[in-house]
Amino acid sequence: MDWFERLSRNRYIEAIILANNQGSLLRASPPLGNQDEVLPSMLQALEVLAQTLTGELGCGEARMVHISTEQGHLMLFPLIGSTYYLAVMVELSAPLALIMIELDRTLRDLRPDDLAAYEAPFMLPEEADDLDAREIIEAVQDWLKRRPPADRG
């Protein structure tokens, strides 16, 4: 189980969103509705606002933005030099100190490769390039021709 799955299975975490600074939603648990196109930009804008505010106040770099609501808590973590953004929503009654310990342990060990793995686009079969499909078919046909007669059903 990877780090994202482990966090999404935490009983107090209601949702996790991973986005990049290019405006792409990389992963969400549970899957999002129709706001998935604007959400990455909103996360980036929130982080820029937090960094600007902490810079003006001279209190150091913002490591996390925390918003409390009537229903729960939203925490935004800029990752790998603000290349990625992780938003975590937890229920109102969640033990925040324990969740923060788990998040801190998980996020401090992340490397760029751990996050870049989510950048690879997922292509549906109908989106695949025809040339690639043709090459696969030809390779399978070649393999079928070369296999010994005993292996042919």
C-alpha positions in Angstrom: 0.0 0.0 0.0 1.5 3.4 -1.0 1.4 6.5 1.1 -1.7 7.9 -0.5 -3.7 4.8 0.1 -2.5 4.5 3.7 -3.6 8.1 4.4 -7.0 7.6 2.6 -7.7 4.6 4.8 -7.3 6.5 8.0 -10.7 6.4 9.7 -10.7 10.1 10.5 -9.7 11.4 7.0 -12.7 12.0 4.9 -11.0 13.1 1.7 -7.5 13.5 0.2 -6.7 15.5 -2.9 -3.3 15.5 -4.6 -2.7 18.2 -7.3 0.3 19.8 -9.0 1.3 23.4 -9.6 0.4 23.0 -13.3 -3.3 22.9 -12.4 -3.8 19.2 -12.7 -5.7 17.0 -10.3 -3.5 13.9 -9.8 -5.5 11.9 -7.4 -8.5 12.2 -5.1 -10.1 9.9 -2.6 -13.0 9.7 -2.8 -13.4 10.7 -6.5 -14.5 14.3 -7.0 -17.5 15.6 -8.8 -17.5 18.4 -11.3 -15.1 20.8 -9.4 -12.0 18.8 -10.3 -10.9 21.2 -13.0 -10.8 24.4 -10.8 -9.8 22.7 -7.5 -6.0 22.5 -8.2 -5.9 26.2 -9.0 -7.8 27.0 -5.8 -5.3 25.0 -3.8 -2.4 26.8 -5.4 -4.0 30.2 -4.8 -4.6 29.3 -1.2 -1.0 28.4 -0.7 0.3 31.5 -2.5 -1.9 33.6 -0.2 -0.6 31.8 2.9 3.0 32.3 1.8 2.5 35.9 1.0 0.8 36.5 4.4 3.5 34.7 6.4 6.2 36.6 4.4 4.6 40.0 5.2 4.3 39.1 8.8 7.9 37.8 8.9 6.9 34.5 10.6 8.6 32.1 8.2 7.4 29.8 5.4 3.9 28.4 5.6 4.1 24.6 5.9 0.4 24.0 6.2 -2.8 25.9 5.8 -5.6 24.9 8.2 -9.2 25.9 7.8 -11.8 24.9 10.4 -15.4 24.7 9.4 -18.6 23.7 11.2 -18.3 20.2 9.7 -14.6 19.6 9.9 -11.0 20.6 9.1 -9.3 21.2 5.8 -5.5 21.1 5.8 -3.4 22.1 2.8 0.3 21.0 2.6 2.6 22.3 -0.1 5.0 19.6 -1.1 8.4 19.5 -2.8 8.9 23.2 -3.0 5.2 23.9 -3.8 5.4 21.6 -6.9 2.5 19.5 -5.4 -0.4 20.2 -3.0 -2.0 17.7 -0.7 -5.4 18.7 0.7 -6.7 16.6 3.6 -10.2 16.9 5.0 -10.9 15.4 8.4 -14.0 15.1 10.5 -14.7 17.7 13.2 -14.2 15.2 16.1 -10.9 13.9 14.7 -7.9 13.8 17.1 -6.0 16.5 15.2 -2.7 16.0 17.1 -2.6 12.3 16.2 -3.5 13.0 12.6 -0.8 15.6 12.3 1.8 13.2 13.7 0.8 10.6 11.0 0.8 13.3 8.2 4.1 14.7 9.3 5.7 11.2 9.4 4.3 10.4 6.0 5.0 13.7 4.2 8.5 14.3 5.5 9.7 11.0 3.9 8.2 11.7 0.5 10.6 12.2 -2.4 10.0 13.8 -5.8 9.7 10.3 -7.4 7.0 9.3 -4.9 4.9 12.2 -6.2 6.0 12.2 -9.9 4.6 8.7 -10.2 1.1 10.2 -10.1 2.0 12.5 -13.0 1.8 9.7 -15.6 -1.4 10.2 -17.6 -3.8 7.3 -17.5 -5.0 6.5 -21.0 -8.2 4.7 -21.7 -8.0 2.1 -24.5 -10.0 4.3 -26.9 -7.4 7.1 -26.3 -4.5 4.9 -27.2 -2.5 5.7 -30.3 -3.4 3.5 -33.2 0.2 2.9 -34.1 0.9 1.5 -30.6 -2.1 -0.8 -30.8 -0.9 -2.0 -34.3 2.6 -2.7 -32.9 1.1 -4.7 -30.0 -1.1 -6.8 -32.4 1.9 -7.4 -34.7 4.0 -8.5 -31.7 1.4 -10.9 -30.5 1.0 -12.3 -34.1 4.7 -12.8 -34.4 4.8 -14.6 -31.0 1.9 -16.9 -32.0 3.8 -17.8 -35.2 7.0 -18.6 -33.4 5.6 -20.7 -30.6 6.0 -24.5 -30.8 3.1 -26.6 -32.2 2.6 -28.3 -28.7 1.7 -24.9 -27.2 -1.0 -24.2 -29.7 -4.4 -25.1 -28.2 
